[in-house]
């Protein structure tokens, strides 16, 4: 099927393209208002994905969201059983890294019936392939949105415009905000990202995702610290590479292209504390690969 192409609470963004000429649009399931200029970013790719997903849903050629949620419960905090080979790669230039990540990063979303028009749309988030047979990593909050259409599904779209149906949730961790899912590739082999064994403070990292509809958007930074989350006592890392709404579940890789983390959330800091005063810092919260590896077969 070819086509042309939180803020801590949630980084996934529902994309409703009924009227892109509006100067502001309140997106379904979020509290984010985006401008008309931002709505245009990646619109051709996303509009085509929406049309293809609508055809699949109307033809009932997908695994329903209701069934996938049963998988999520059954495999909650379970090891996915997926076997991954840790491969050491050569360092890449920035240009090489972009196309390397583009081939292995996917656009992920849950389908829903729009409340502004009769069409089916796809929410926006990110993920990446870790096994050629169609095994993908994303965030728990991506496959567990605040509201979901039981008859809808979850879909992944590769950079060449191919839409894949998510058929199973192999593992889901709320505390680590991780999900390992499987798509139906009909025998096609996909390009996959290798997983590093651990993450190192200070190492260079690259991120790819789809922030605010900027599809396949890459940024660069470093791992700035490791820490234990006060919310759930799980290890996290912070990075300086930029990401935003729509980047949820995207890959964070070292300069050799090995996954060192998974994009999760952002947290703003203001001069007055809480949400008062001038914005001083937005930390970028990432799930370290050492946590992801716990859900992969040894």
C-alpha positions, 0 to 999 in steps of 0.5 A: 500500500503506497502513498505519496507522501505531554508538556509532560503528560503526552507527546502524542498529537491527534492530527485532524486535517478537516480545515487546515486554513484555520489559524488555530486548531485544538487537537483531539485529546490534547491541550495544545493549540497549533498555528496554521503555519505549523498545520502545513508541516508534513501535511501531504504525507499525513493526509495520504496516510489518513486516506490509506488508513481510512480505507483499511479501517472501512474494509475491516482489514486491521486489528482492532484497538479493542483487541490490541488493548487485550494484548497490552493487558496480557503482556503488561511488563512482560518480556517481548521474547524478541531476540536482538543482536547487539551490533557495533557499527562505524561512526556516521556523518550527520548526512549519513545519519539522517538517511540511516534513521529515516529508513528505520523510523516510522510514523505511528498513530491510532485511528479515530473518527473525527468529530469535525468531519465524517473521515477517519484520521490518524494521531501522530507519534513516532517509533522505530524498527528493531527487527526486520520482521516488523518489530517496533518500539514506541511509547506506552502512552502512544498505544494507550491514549486518553481515549480510543475508538474500539473499532479503530486500530494502530498503524505505522507508516514508513518514510516511503509511504507504506502503511502497516497494520499493528497486529500485536502488542508484545510488551507494554510498560507503563512505568518505563513508558515503553511498548514493543509492537508487531506490524504485519509486513507480509514477509517484507524485511525492514531495516532495523536499528541495533540496540546499544548495551547501555547509554553514556553520559556526555556522548553525542546523540541524534533524535528522529521523530515527527514534532508538530507534523514536521515528519522525519525531523532530526536533531542532535545533542548530548546525553546530559545526565542520568537520574531516577524519576521521583514519579516512578523510581525508574531510571531516566536520562536527559538529552539536549537534542530538541524534540516535541509533540509528535516525537513520542517513541522516536529513537535516540541513537549514538553517533554509530546509529545504535539506540541509546534511548527512546523519546518519552516526554518534556518538562518545563522549568519557570523562574517563579516555580510551577508554571509562573514566570519566564520559561528558563529550561525545557528538559528532554526526558528519554527512556535509557536503552538499558531499560528497553533491553530488559524487555528483549530476550537475552 
